[in-house]
Amino acid sequence: MSEVVSEREYVIPLRDAYEASRTRRAKRAVNIIKEFARKHMKAEIVKISSKVNSLIWSRGIEKPPRRIKVVMRKDKEGVVTVLLPEEAKEEEKT
């Protein structure tokens, strides 16, 4: 992984995903996370880790979590990676 320029921790509200129809809520939640990362980290490219994706989809497409705590890292190329706090700690140890 490239050198980290900045790292921030956020709690992202996903309640707007519940305005979408039941069969599109998890997809909408992923899009909300990407929009949030673009806005707050000022980047065009956003990558969501597989563990964040699994957490969103863990209760199915109809019931994503209402909020999610994440760590966002921006590297030199301007790519933002969205991780769970546990993932971020594991990567720091290695």
N, C-alpha and C positions, 0 to 999 in steps of 0.2 A: 504494500500500500504506500502511496505517496506521503510526503511530509504533511502533517496537519498544520494548517494555518490558524484556524480558529475552531473552538469546540464549545457548544452551548447545550444546556439541558432545558427542555420545554415540556409542559403538559398541554397537549393539543386537544381541544374540545372537538368531539366528533358528533355532537348532537344534531348538526345539520344533515348528517347522513340519514337520519330518520325522516326527513322530509321527502326523500326519494321513495319510490314504490318498494315494497318489501323485497322484491327479487333483485334489487339493484343497490341495496344499502352497503354491503361490504365493498363493492366496487367504488361507490361514492366516497366511502371512508378513505380508501387508498388515494383517491384524487384529492381529497381535502388535505391529507398529509403532504402530498406533493406541492399543492398550492401554498400551504403554510411554510414549507421549507424554502420555496422560491422567494416568497415575500420577506421572510425574516432573515434568511442567510444571503439574499441577493445573488442567486445563482440560477442558471438556466437548466443545468443537468442535475437531477435528483435521483439517487438510487436508494431504494428501500431494502433493508436486509430481509432475509428469508424468515428470521424469527419474528420480526415486526409483522410481516405478512401473515405468518401462521397465527399470531395473536389476534389479528383482525378477523381472520376467517375461522377461529377456533369454535365459535358458536354458530357457524353457518353463515349463509348469505343474508339472512333476515335479521340477525341480532348482533351487529358489531358492538364493541365496547363504546360507552358514552364518552370516555376520554382515555388518552394513552400518554404515558410518560416516556419520552424519548431523548436520546442524545444525538445532536447533529454535528457532524464534522465536515469542515470544508478544507480541501487540499489545495495545493498550489495551482492546479489546473482549473479550479473553480467548481469542481464536482462535489456535491454535498451527499454524504452518506447518512442515512437515518438508521440508528441502532437502538436497541433496548439498553437501559443502563447496565444490566448484567453483562451484556455482550461487550460493552465499552470497557468494563473493568477487566474482563478476561483478556481482551486484546492488549491492554496496558501491561498485564503481567507477562505476556509472551514477547 
